[in-house]
């Protein structure tokens, strides 16, 4: 593995990330340090605060052909999946 230039001034943030993001369905290969992993955690927390679908749900909707899977609210996922299954047009 090639050591890239430091991205953070704090050595803790520039150290190798832990494997906690695997549970959150995030690919771990682009996370090269704890600073980037912390930023991803903050983005996931912001999605949760806004009530948006989880990463797994959004990817599932995307794979099923939803036009805007990343903007679907958490409580509307099952309704959107049902509409996709019936072939109804989605906004």
PyMOL commands that set and color helices and strands:
alter all, ss='L'
color gray80, all
select helices_A, chain A and resi 20-22+34-50+55-63+69-71+74-86
alter helices_A, ss='H'
color red, helices_A
deselect
rebuild
show_as cartoon
